[in-house]
Amino acid sequence: MVKRIAVENPVDPKILGDALTFPTSKKVAKNRFMKAPLSENLAKWDPTNPAITGAASDLHVNLYEKWAAGGFGIVVTGNIMVDQMHLESPGNTIITKELDLPHRREIWKSLASKAKQHGTLIVAQISHAGRQTALIVNQHPFSSSDVQLKRDAYGREYGIPITLTEEQIKTEIIEKFVYTSKVLYECGFDGVELHGAHGYLIAQFLSRTTNKRTDKYGGSPQNRARIVTEIYEAIRKEIPASTGFINVGFDFIELSGGTYEEMGFSHKKKSTIAREAFFLEFAEKIKLAIKSAVVYLTGGFRTVPGMVKAVECKGTDGIGLGRPITQDMDRKG
């Protein structure tokens, strides 16, 4: 049963209904609400049958149409993996050159079309799990360095990662992100979100804990972030700038937290839970430095007063909702 949270001091929610215009593509989200990315784990996984492994289905179409009908300004999918050998979990959807079949594309086209019928922007979160690839999928996954995640917060074990060479970064990572992005563009999506949080591959490059490289992809913050800009620039070369799918800069940045070793969603202080916005203190600092992108904050929101306060204090532009709307997806934004 859905647990309702009582609000002692109601506030005017009008600010949450404000439209947001993305600075580069000029696309408009009709309100501040984002359906945050959540792994659906609804796809079939059978390594012996490429035709069905990682394919989206009518279950995905139905799910995302319901979220779009719920009134969100922007809806972001869960992990769409760019490499079938580097999954967050069996059950992820996958878009790769090897698995790019006409019937698989038709499902993605249907999902995008039905979501957009409700005036919602539909964005795909694309991801590579890196060293956090499930052991059942890959015993020696690629990563920024050979720093193993031996056991996560849930007791799951992972393989010893292989350090990517500079050539492999191009062929095994960048080119795969580009291919997946191009398919999604051709299927009618409004954009892609590069998953750079929660300890997955991009985060493994960004973090000093997992990135021990001494080449141009390691060391300074600029070098550790190089893979992000190179993925972005490679996508932009393949997809016409005039489409608005991706233009001369990032449209939005979603802020969240936690890794497999230390889940950012658990064990919060009572004061943080009461405030709701789990990562607000970081968002406030980051937003001051971000002048050319809309900022969304995800994690902890449960009440209208909590959401309004986060926007009014300039900690965020938009509100990302994940777990709560798995129970209440038909509620209008």
C-alpha positions in Angstrom: 0.0 0.0 0.0 1.1 3.5 -0.8 2.2 5.4 2.4 0.9 9.0 2.4 3.0 11.6 4.2 1.1 14.2 6.1 2.0 17.9 5.5 1.6 20.1 8.5 2.2 23.4 6.7 1.0 23.4 3.1 2.6 25.7 0.6 1.7 27.1 -2.8 2.9 24.5 -5.4 2.6 27.0 -8.4 6.4 27.3 -8.9 6.6 23.5 -9.6 4.3 24.0 -12.6 6.7 26.5 -14.3 7.9 25.4 -17.7 11.7 25.0 -18.2 13.4 25.8 -21.5 16.6 23.9 -22.2 19.3 26.4 -23.3 20.9 24.5 -26.1 18.1 22.6 -27.9 15.4 25.1 -27.0 13.1 22.3 -26.2 10.6 23.0 -23.4 9.6 20.8 -20.5 6.1 21.8 -19.5 6.8 21.8 -15.8 9.7 21.2 -13.3 9.0 17.5 -12.8 11.3 14.8 -14.1 10.5 11.1 -14.0 14.0 10.1 -12.9 15.7 7.1 -14.4 15.0 3.7 -12.8 16.2 0.3 -14.0 13.1 -1.5 -15.1 14.7 -5.0 -15.4 11.8 -6.0 -17.6 13.8 -7.2 -20.6 14.6 -10.9 -21.3 18.2 -12.1 -21.0 19.3 -15.1 -22.9 22.9 -15.0 -24.3 22.1 -17.8 -26.7 19.2 -15.8 -28.3 20.3 -12.4 -29.5 16.9 -11.7 -31.0 15.3 -11.3 -27.5 18.2 -10.5 -25.2 17.8 -6.9 -23.9 14.9 -6.1 -26.2 12.3 -3.6 -25.0 8.8 -4.9 -25.1 5.1 -3.8 -24.8 5.7 -3.8 -21.0 8.1 -0.9 -21.5 5.8 0.9 -23.8 2.9 0.6 -21.4 5.0 1.7 -18.4 6.4 4.8 -20.0 3.1 5.8 -21.5 1.6 5.7 -18.0 4.4 7.9 -16.6 4.1 10.4 -19.5 0.3 10.5 -18.9 1.0 11.3 -15.3 2.0 14.8 -16.3 5.8 14.9 -16.1 7.6 17.6 -18.0 10.4 15.2 -18.9 10.5 11.4 -18.6 13.9 9.6 -18.5 14.2 5.9 -19.1 16.2 3.6 -16.9 19.6 2.1 -18.0 19.8 1.4 -21.7 23.0 -0.4 -22.0 25.5 0.3 -24.9 27.3 -3.0 -24.6 25.6 -6.4 -24.0 28.7 -7.6 -22.1 28.6 -4.8 -19.6 25.1 -4.8 -18.0 24.0 -3.3 -14.7 21.8 -6.3 -14.4 20.3 -9.1 -16.6 17.0 -7.6 -17.6 18.4 -4.3 -18.8 17.4 -3.1 -22.2 20.3 -3.1 -24.7 20.9 -1.2 -28.0 24.1 -2.2 -29.8 25.1 -2.7 -33.5 25.1 -6.4 -33.0 21.5 -6.4 -31.6 20.0 -3.7 -33.8 17.1 -5.5 -35.4 14.0 -3.9 -37.1 11.5 -5.4 -34.6 13.5 -4.0 -31.7 13.5 -0.5 -33.2 9.8 -0.6 -33.7 9.3 -1.0 -29.9 11.5 2.0 -29.2 9.6 4.1 -31.8 6.3 3.1 -30.2 7.6 4.0 -26.7 8.8 7.4 -27.8 5.7 8.2 -29.8 3.2 7.3 -27.1 5.1 9.2 -24.4 5.3 12.3 -26.6 1.6 12.2 -27.3 1.1 13.5 -23.7 3.3 16.6 -24.3 6.2 15.0 -22.4 9.9 15.1 -23.5 11.2 11.6 -23.6 14.9 11.1 -22.9 16.9 7.9 -22.8 19.5 7.2 -20.1 22.4 5.4 -21.8 24.9 3.5 -19.7 27.9 1.2 -19.5 28.4 -0.6 -16.2 32.1 -1.0 -16.3 33.5 -2.8 -13.3 30.0 -2.9 -11.8 28.9 -5.5 -14.4 27.2 -8.4 -12.9 29.5 -11.4 -12.5 27.1 -13.7 -14.3 27.4 -11.4 -17.4 31.2 -10.7 -17.5 34.0 -12.0 -15.2 36.5 -9.4 -16.5 34.7 -6.2 -17.4 36.3 -3.0 -18.8 37.0 -0.1 -16.5 39.1 3.0 -16.2 41.6 1.0 -14.1 42.0 -2.4 -12.6 40.4 -1.5 -9.3 38.1 -4.3 -8.4 34.7 -3.9 -6.7 35.0 -7.1 -4.7 31.6 -6.9 -3.0 28.9 -4.3 -3.0 26.6 -3.1 -0.2 24.2 -6.0 -0.9 26.9 -8.7 -0.8 27.1 -9.3 -4.6 30.5 -10.1 -6.1 32.2 -8.7 -9.2 35.0 -9.7 -11.5 38.5 -8.3 -11.8 38.3 -5.4 -14.3 40.5 -4.9 -17.4 42.0 -1.4 -17.8 40.9 0.1 -21.1 43.6 1.2 -23.5 43.2 4.6 -25.3 42.2 2.7 -28.5 39.6 0.7 -26.6 38.2 3.8 -25.1 37.4 4.9 -28.6 36.2 1.6 -30.1 34.6 0.0 -27.1 33.2 3.0 -25.3 32.8 6.2 -27.3 31.7 4.5 -30.5 29.1 2.4 -28.7 27.6 5.4 -26.9 27.4 7.1 -30.3 25.7 4.1 -32.0 23.1 3.8 -29.2 22.4 7.6 -29.3 21.9 7.5 -33.1 19.4 4.7 -32.9 17.4 6.5 -30.2 17.4 9.7 -32.3 16.1 7.8 -35.3 13.4 6.2 -33.1 12.1 9.7 -32.1 13.7 10.3 -28.7 14.2 14.0 -27.6 17.7 13.3 -26.2 20.0 11.1 -24.2 21.3 11.3 -20.7 24.9 10.0 -20.2 24.8 8.0 -17.0 27.7 9.4 -15.0 26.6 8.5 -11.5 26.2 5.6 -9.1 29.7 4.1 -9.8 29.1 3.1 -13.4 31.8 3.4 -16.1 31.7 7.1 -16.6 31.8 7.6 -12.9 34.7 5.2 -12.7 36.7 7.6 -15.0 35.6 10.7 -13.0 36.5 9.3 -9.6 40.0 9.3 -8.2 39.1 6.1 -6.3 38.7 4.1 -9.4 40.7 6.1 -12.0 44.5 5.4 -11.4 45.5 6.3 -15.0 48.5 8.3 -15.9 47.6 9.1 -19.5 45.3 11.8 -20.8 42.3 10.2 -19.2 43.7 10.3 -15.6 45.1 12.6 -13.0 43.5 16.1 -13.2 39.7 16.6 -13.0 39.8 17.8 -16.6 41.6 14.6 -17.7 39.2 12.4 -15.8 36.3 14.1 -17.4 37.7 13.9 -20.9 35.7 10.8 -21.7 32.5 12.7 -21.1 33.4 15.5 -23.5 34.7 13.1 -26.1 31.4 11.0 -26.0 29.4 14.2 -26.3 31.5 15.6 -29.2 31.3 12.2 -31.0 27.5 12.1 -30.7 27.2 15.7 -31.9 29.2 14.8 -35.1 26.8 12.0 -35.9 23.5 13.7 -35.1 22.5 17.0 -36.9 22.8 19.9 -34.5 19.6 21.4 -36.0 17.5 18.6 -34.7 17.7 19.7 -31.1 18.5 16.1 -30.0 22.0 17.3 -29.0 23.4 20.7 -29.8 26.3 22.9 -28.7 26.2 22.1 -25.1 24.5 19.9 -22.4 20.8 20.8 -21.9 20.4 19.4 -18.4 22.4 17.8 -15.6 20.8 15.5 -13.1 22.4 15.3 -9.7 22.1 12.2 -7.6 24.5 10.2 -5.5 25.7 6.9 -4.1 27.8 3.9 -5.4 27.5 0.1 -5.0 29.9 0.3 -2.1 28.1 3.1 -0.3 24.5 3.6 -1.3 23.6 7.3 -1.3 20.0 6.5 -0.7 20.4 4.7 2.6 21.3 5.6 6.2 20.6 9.3 5.9 20.6 11.5 9.0 17.1 12.3 10.4 17.7 16.0 9.5 18.5 15.1 5.9 15.4 12.8 5.6 13.3 15.6 7.0 14.7 18.1 4.5 14.0 15.5 1.8 16.6 16.7 -0.9 19.3 14.2 0.0 22.0 15.9 -2.1 21.0 19.5 -1.8 24.2 20.8 -0.2 26.2 19.5 -3.2 23.6 20.7 -5.7 23.7 24.3 -4.3 27.5 24.4 -4.8 27.4 22.8 -8.3 24.5 25.0 -9.5 26.5 28.1 -8.8 29.1 26.9 -11.3 26.6 25.8 -13.9 25.4 28.7 -16.1 24.4 26.9 -19.3 22.3 23.9 -18.3 19.1 23.2 -16.4 19.8 21.3 -13.1 17.6 18.5 -11.8 18.0 17.1 -8.3 16.9 13.6 -7.6 16.8 11.7 -4.3 14.6 12.0 -1.2 11.7 14.2 -2.3 8.4 13.2 -0.8 6.3 16.3 -0.2 5.4 19.5 -2.1 6.9 21.8 0.6 10.2 19.9 0.3 10.2 20.3 -3.5 9.2 24.0 -3.4 11.9 24.8 -0.8 14.6 23.2 -3.0 13.6 25.3 -6.0 13.2 28.5 -4.0 16.6 28.2 -2.3 18.2 28.0 -5.8 19.5 24.5 -5.2 17.8 23.1 -8.3 15.7 24.0 -11.3 13.8 20.7 -11.6 12.6 17.9 -9.3 13.5 14.3 -10.1 11.1 11.7 -8.7 12.0 8.0 -8.9 10.8 5.4 -6.3 7.7 7.3 -5.2 6.2 7.3 -8.7 6.6 3.6 -9.1 3.6 3.4 -6.6 1.7 6.4 -8.0 2.5 6.8 -11.7 -0.9 8.0 -12.7 -0.8 11.1 -10.4 -0.8 14.2 -12.4 2.2 16.5 -12.1 
